[in-house]
Every structure is written in C-alpha cells, then in structure tokens.
Amino acid sequence: MKIAFVGKGGSGKTTLSSLFIRHLAAAGRPVIAVDADINQHLGPALGLTDAQSAALPSLGAHLPLIKEYLRGGNPLIGSADEMIKTTPPGRGSRLLRIVEENPVYAACARPVALDEGSVRLLATGAFTEEDLGVACYHSKVGAVELLLNHLVDGPDEYVVTDMTAGSDSFASGLFTRFDLTFLVAEPTRKGISVYRQYKEYARDFGVALRVIGNKVQGPDDLAYLQREAGPDLLAAFGHSEWVRRLEQGAEPPLRTLEPANRAVLELLKTQADAAHARRDPQRYTRQAVHFHLRNAESWGNAKVGLDLATQVDEQFVLGVEPATAGAHA
C-alpha cells in the first residue's frame, strides 16, 4: 500500500514517518521508504549519518534511466524522451513491484539496516547549486510520481513517502497517488491551518486523510485537536524520550519506544491496511490520466512537441490482473 506523511514544516512528519517505517520493518513487512521532501531528512531519521544520506543517489538524476525502463514495449510511447512525470502506464509498459530486483532499484534505491529489519530508501535528491533560480523542486519529485504511477503493490507491502511540507504537495498530482495520507499536526493554530488547507484541496479528489496529533503535552492539547480536526483525528503521539534520544543521534532499540506511542504506530498500520483494501483501481488510474492530460495541455505538449494525450491506453487499469499481466513484459 502507498502511504504519505504530510504536515507543516517542523510538525514532526519526518520523525513520525520514520517511526512508522521502523514499525513496519520490525514486523517483517517489505517497505520502500521515499524521501520526497525538499529538506532531505528521512535518511538521518532512519539512522544514516549525514555523509551517508548525502551520498544517496538522486531519483531526479536517474530520470532518463527510469523512463527508459518503465516505457518497456509500450507502443504508445516512441521513446523515453516523450515521457513526462505524469506519463501513465499502458499495455507493454514495465511495472514495478515492491519485492523485486530491477534496474531502477539498482540505480536509485539503497538498503538501510534498522535495529529490527531493513528497508529500501529512495530519495528525490536535494536542491543543488545548479537548480537555484532556474528549477522548481517539483521537477525532482516528478520521478516519484512516475514511479508510483507504475508501481503495483499488494497487501502487507508498503511504500511510505515523506512529502514536502505544507501545501507544496499540491503542485502536482502526487497527492492523489496514496491509499492513505497521514497529516501530522501540532496542537497550534498554524498546525490546524495546514490541515484545513490540505483537506480543502484534497476533498475534490477523494483523498483519504487522517490527522495524527504530535507534540501533545496534555489534555488541553488533545482537546484542541479533537475540537479542530473532529473525526479526522486518528490518534495523538505523546511526549517521547525515545524520540528525543533519536534526535540527539542515538539509536535506541524500537522495542523501548513508549508503549502508548508504539500503539499509535500499530493503529496507523491498521488504518493503512484498511485503506488499501478499499482502493479503487479504476479511480486510481483515472486520476493519473486526469493529471497527465492537464500537464500535457499546460506544458508537456509544447516541451515534447507531441500530443501527449495519445499516450493514454484506454484499456489499461493499474492493478487489474488481466491488464497488469500483459503489461509486465
């Protein structure tokens, strides 16, 4: 299943996403972790040193390879140069699975060993000096959108994405690529304002959104979140000495995380599993096509010099067995 963590900058979304990743890995579940934040902090939150995190390959730097592999034998796409970040898969496209080896993972993913289990980590790559003043960060996260549009996942398999902060997540169709989005909110007016903005944007696209309260210090904080987020509030993550030690550079065993906070992580897993069971493959594919057509009309056709609407395979639905069986060649 495909899970996103969003929230205001500084809300703790990277910390909570890393804890959720650790929780899944400790349970023996296959996990791909994706750092899609403009500030690349997921690697260190999973125990990498700053040097190790900086050495992670950038998805954006490998975009030509990614496009060429995913294009496969799709007859509607003449070359990798004709693909943009929203190009949807069709019959003949190569699809990705969470548990497999392929050239994309070989070039872009790196294994991260945790105290319980391990995960694969993908990173969009940090902004470089060459990007300053001339590039939009969403050109980098376009690789994530392309991968998720071509990824077939099953029960008990997880892709967990740490998204960029605030409403920047809505600058592309990436926000619709998840079974469930966890919004991490502090019990403050700013934290709740991001929640309201995200809910407003997401409403028209049927995005499943649940709020996780963070930095909750007492009953008044909890009551505030309950009043402001209502039924969208799923749980509250309380004060954690375990997290404090982690942020100081220690690597405490996950089994020593406070029981109440470990229970929150298990609740998140239960909610994610239920959301995956409710996924509508037709709608998922339809939304991918919707954003592809919008991007094609806005800038893609002019950039590529083709009518990119012709890349849409009307007979293909991601995750529907007859189509995917024929597409994975």
C-alpha positions as CSV (number, residue, x, y, z in Angstrom):
1,M,0.0,0.0,0.0
2,K,1.0,3.6,-0.6
3,I,1.2,5.9,2.4
4,A,2.1,9.6,2.6
5,F,3.1,11.8,5.6
6,V,2.4,15.5,5.2
7,G,2.3,18.5,7.6
8,K,3.6,21.9,8.4
9,G,7.4,22.2,8.4
10,G,8.6,21.3,11.9
11,S,5.5,19.4,12.8
12,G,7.4,16.1,13.1
13,K,6.2,14.4,10.0
14,T,9.6,13.1,9.1
15,T,10.1,11.7,12.6
16,L,6.7,10.0,12.6
17,S,7.1,8.6,9.1
18,S,10.5,7.2,10.1
19,L,8.9,5.6,13.2
20,F,6.1,4.1,11.1
21,I,8.7,2.7,8.6
22,R,10.7,1.2,11.5
23,H,7.5,-0.3,12.9
24,L,6.6,-2.0,9.6
25,A,10.1,-3.3,9.1
26,A,10.2,-4.7,12.7
27,A,7.0,-6.6,11.8
28,G,8.8,-8.2,8.8
29,R,6.9,-6.2,6.2
30,P,8.6,-5.2,2.9
31,V,9.0,-1.4,2.9
32,I,10.2,1.1,0.4
33,A,10.8,4.5,2.1
34,V,10.7,7.6,-0.2
35,D,12.2,11.0,0.9
36,A,10.2,13.4,-1.3
37,D,10.8,16.4,1.0
38,I,12.7,19.5,-0.2
39,N,14.8,19.1,3.0
40,Q,16.2,15.6,2.9
41,H,15.9,14.3,6.5
42,L,14.4,10.9,6.2
43,G,17.8,9.1,5.8
44,P,19.2,10.5,9.1
45,A,15.8,9.8,10.8
46,L,16.4,6.1,9.8
47,G,19.9,6.1,11.3
48,L,22.1,7.2,8.4
49,T,24.9,9.6,9.0
50,D,24.8,12.9,7.3
51,A,27.5,11.7,4.9
52,Q,25.6,8.5,4.1
53,S,22.5,10.5,3.5
54,A,24.3,12.9,1.2
55,A,25.7,10.0,-0.8
56,L,22.2,8.6,-1.6
57,P,21.6,8.5,-5.4
58,S,19.1,11.1,-6.6
59,L,15.9,9.9,-8.4
60,G,16.0,13.1,-10.5
61,A,19.5,12.4,-11.7
62,H,18.4,9.0,-12.9
63,L,15.2,10.1,-14.6
64,P,16.3,9.0,-18.2
65,L,17.0,5.5,-16.9
66,I,13.7,5.4,-15.0
67,K,11.8,6.5,-18.1
68,E,13.5,4.0,-20.4
69,Y,12.9,1.1,-18.1
70,L,9.2,1.9,-17.4
71,R,8.5,2.6,-21.1
72,G,9.3,-1.0,-21.9
73,G,7.5,-2.0,-25.1
74,N,4.6,0.3,-24.8
75,P,3.7,1.1,-28.4
76,L,2.1,4.4,-27.5
77,I,5.4,5.9,-26.3
78,G,8.0,6.2,-29.1
79,S,11.0,7.0,-26.8
80,A,11.9,7.9,-23.2
81,D,12.2,11.5,-24.4
82,E,8.5,11.5,-25.0
83,M,7.7,10.7,-21.3
84,I,6.9,13.4,-18.7
85,K,6.4,12.9,-15.0
86,T,2.7,12.1,-15.4
87,T,3.0,9.6,-18.3
88,P,0.7,6.8,-17.4
89,P,1.5,3.1,-17.9
90,G,-0.2,1.1,-20.6
91,R,0.0,-2.3,-22.2
92,G,3.6,-3.1,-22.8
93,S,4.9,-0.8,-20.0
94,R,7.1,-2.3,-17.4
95,L,5.6,-2.1,-13.9
96,L,7.4,-2.1,-10.6
97,R,6.8,-4.4,-7.6
98,I,7.9,-3.7,-4.1
99,V,9.6,-7.1,-3.7
100,E,11.8,-7.5,-6.8
101,E,15.1,-6.5,-8.3
102,N,15.2,-4.2,-11.3
103,P,17.5,-1.6,-12.8
104,V,15.6,1.3,-11.2
105,Y,16.1,-0.1,-7.7
106,A,19.7,-1.0,-8.5
107,A,20.5,2.6,-9.5
108,C,18.3,4.5,-7.1
109,A,17.5,2.5,-4.0
110,R,19.8,1.8,-1.1
111,P,19.2,-0.7,1.7
112,V,19.0,0.7,5.2
113,A,19.5,-1.7,8.1
114,L,17.5,-0.9,11.2
115,D,17.7,-2.4,14.6
116,E,14.7,-4.6,13.7
117,G,14.5,-5.3,9.9
118,S,15.6,-3.3,7.0
119,V,14.1,-1.1,4.2
120,R,14.9,0.2,0.8
121,L,15.3,4.0,0.7
122,L,14.7,6.2,-2.3
123,A,15.4,10.0,-2.3
124,T,14.5,12.7,-4.7
125,G,17.8,14.5,-4.1
126,A,18.5,17.8,-2.5
127,F,18.4,21.1,-4.4
128,T,21.8,21.8,-5.9
129,E,23.6,25.0,-6.8
130,E,22.7,24.4,-10.4
131,D,19.0,24.4,-9.5
132,L,18.9,27.7,-7.7
133,G,16.9,30.3,-9.5
134,V,16.2,28.1,-12.6
135,A,14.4,25.0,-11.4
136,C,11.3,24.1,-9.5
137,Y,11.6,21.4,-6.8
138,H,8.6,19.7,-8.2
139,S,10.6,18.8,-11.2
140,K,12.6,16.5,-8.8
141,V,9.6,14.9,-7.2
142,G,8.2,14.1,-10.7
143,A,10.3,11.0,-10.6
144,V,8.3,9.8,-7.5
145,E,5.0,10.4,-9.3
146,L,6.2,8.5,-12.3
147,L,7.3,5.5,-10.1
148,L,4.1,5.4,-8.1
149,N,2.0,5.5,-11.3
150,H,3.9,2.4,-12.4
151,L,4.0,0.5,-9.1
152,V,1.8,-2.5,-8.3
153,D,1.7,-3.2,-4.6
154,G,-0.1,-5.8,-2.6
155,P,-1.4,-6.4,0.9
156,D,1.4,-6.3,3.6
157,E,3.7,-4.4,1.2
158,Y,4.3,-0.7,1.9
159,V,5.6,2.4,0.2
160,V,5.9,5.2,2.7
161,T,6.6,8.7,1.4
162,D,7.8,11.7,3.4
163,M,6.2,14.5,1.4
164,T,7.4,18.1,1.2
165,A,6.0,20.5,3.8
166,G,2.7,22.3,3.8
167,S,0.6,22.8,0.7
168,D,3.5,22.4,-1.7
169,S,2.4,18.8,-2.1
170,F,-0.4,20.0,-4.3
171,A,1.8,21.4,-7.0
172,S,1.5,18.1,-8.8
173,G,-0.8,15.1,-8.9
174,L,1.4,13.3,-6.5
175,F,-1.0,13.9,-3.6
176,T,-3.5,11.5,-5.2
177,R,-1.1,8.6,-5.5
178,F,-1.7,7.2,-2.0
179,D,-4.2,4.9,-0.3
180,L,-4.0,7.0,2.9
181,T,-2.4,10.3,3.8
182,F,-1.4,11.0,7.4
183,L,-1.3,14.7,8.2
184,V,0.9,15.4,11.3
185,A,-0.5,18.4,13.2
186,E,0.8,20.2,16.2
187,P,-1.9,21.5,18.6
188,T,-1.5,25.0,17.3
189,R,-3.3,27.4,15.0
190,K,-0.6,27.0,12.4
191,G,-0.7,23.2,12.6
192,I,-4.5,23.2,12.2
193,S,-4.4,25.8,9.3
194,V,-2.3,23.4,7.3
195,Y,-4.8,20.6,8.0
196,R,-7.7,22.7,6.8
197,Q,-5.9,23.8,3.7
198,Y,-4.9,20.2,2.9
199,K,-8.5,18.9,3.5
200,E,-9.9,21.6,1.2
201,Y,-7.6,20.8,-1.6
202,A,-8.0,17.1,-1.2
203,R,-11.8,17.0,-1.0
204,D,-12.5,17.0,-4.7
205,F,-10.1,14.1,-5.4
206,G,-11.4,11.7,-2.7
207,V,-8.0,11.7,-0.8
208,A,-8.3,9.7,2.4
209,L,-6.9,11.9,5.1
210,R,-6.3,11.2,8.8
211,V,-4.7,13.5,11.3
212,I,-2.0,12.5,13.8
213,G,-1.5,14.9,16.6
214,N,2.1,15.4,17.6
215,K,3.9,17.2,20.4
216,V,0.7,16.7,22.5
217,Q,1.6,17.6,26.1
218,G,-1.6,17.2,27.9
219,P,-5.4,17.1,27.9
220,D,-5.8,20.6,26.7
221,D,-3.7,20.0,23.7
222,L,-5.7,16.8,22.9
223,A,-9.0,18.6,23.4
224,Y,-7.9,21.4,21.0
225,L,-7.1,18.8,18.3
226,Q,-10.3,17.0,18.8
227,R,-12.3,20.2,18.5
228,E,-10.5,21.4,15.4
229,A,-9.9,18.2,13.5
230,G,-13.1,16.4,14.6
231,P,-13.4,12.8,13.3
232,D,-10.3,13.2,11.1
233,L,-8.2,13.0,14.2
234,L,-7.0,9.4,14.4
235,A,-4.5,9.5,17.3
236,A,-2.1,11.6,19.2
237,F,1.6,10.9,19.6
238,G,2.7,12.0,23.1
239,H,5.9,13.2,24.5
240,S,8.7,10.8,23.8
241,E,12.1,10.5,25.5
242,W,12.8,7.8,22.9
243,V,12.4,10.3,20.1
244,R,14.5,12.9,21.9
245,R,17.4,10.4,22.1
246,L,17.0,9.6,18.4
247,E,17.1,13.3,17.5
248,Q,20.3,13.6,19.6
249,G,22.0,11.0,17.4
250,A,21.4,7.8,19.5
251,E,19.9,4.7,18.1
252,P,17.6,3.4,20.8
253,P,16.0,-0.1,20.1
254,L,12.5,0.3,18.8
255,R,11.2,-2.1,21.4
256,T,12.0,0.5,24.0
257,L,9.6,3.1,22.5
258,E,6.9,4.1,24.9
259,P,4.0,1.5,24.7
260,A,1.4,4.2,24.1
261,N,3.3,5.6,21.2
262,R,4.0,2.1,19.8
263,A,0.3,1.6,19.9
264,V,-0.2,4.7,17.8
265,L,2.1,3.2,15.1
266,E,0.1,-0.1,15.1
267,L,-3.1,1.9,14.7
268,L,-1.6,3.7,11.7
269,K,-0.8,0.3,10.2
270,T,-4.4,-0.9,10.8
271,Q,-5.8,2.2,9.1
272,A,-3.4,1.8,6.2
273,D,-4.3,-1.8,5.7
274,A,-8.0,-0.9,5.6
275,A,-7.4,1.9,3.1
276,H,-5.6,-0.4,0.8
277,A,-8.5,-2.9,0.9
278,R,-10.8,0.0,-0.3
279,R,-8.6,1.1,-3.2
280,D,-10.5,1.5,-6.5
281,P,-8.0,0.7,-9.3
282,Q,-10.3,2.4,-11.9
283,R,-10.3,5.7,-10.0
284,Y,-6.6,5.5,-9.3
285,T,-5.8,5.0,-13.0
286,R,-8.4,7.7,-14.0
287,Q,-6.8,10.3,-11.7
288,A,-3.4,9.5,-13.1
289,V,-4.8,10.1,-16.6
290,H,-6.5,13.3,-15.5
291,F,-3.3,14.9,-14.3
292,H,-1.4,13.7,-17.3
293,L,-3.8,15.4,-19.6
294,R,-3.7,18.6,-17.5
295,N,0.1,18.6,-17.6
296,A,0.2,17.8,-21.3
297,E,-2.0,20.7,-22.1
298,S,-0.3,23.1,-19.8
299,W,3.3,22.5,-20.7
300,G,4.1,18.9,-21.8
301,N,2.9,19.0,-25.4
302,A,5.0,22.2,-26.0
303,K,8.1,20.7,-24.4
304,V,8.0,17.3,-26.1
305,G,6.5,18.5,-29.4
306,L,3.8,15.9,-29.4
307,D,0.1,15.5,-28.4
308,L,0.8,13.5,-25.2
309,A,-2.9,12.6,-24.9
310,T,-2.1,9.9,-27.4
311,Q,-0.1,8.1,-24.7
312,V,-3.2,7.2,-22.8
313,D,-4.1,3.5,-23.1
314,E,-7.9,3.4,-22.5
315,Q,-7.8,-0.3,-22.0
316,F,-5.3,-0.3,-19.2
317,V,-6.1,-0.2,-15.5
318,L,-3.2,-0.4,-13.0
319,G,-3.7,-3.3,-10.6
320,V,-6.4,-5.1,-12.6
321,E,-5.0,-8.5,-13.2
322,P,-5.6,-9.1,-17.0
323,A,-4.0,-5.7,-17.8
324,T,-1.1,-5.9,-15.5
325,A,-0.3,-9.5,-16.6
326,G,0.0,-8.3,-20.1
327,A,1.9,-5.1,-19.2
328,H,4.7,-6.6,-17.2
329,A,6.9,-7.8,-20.0
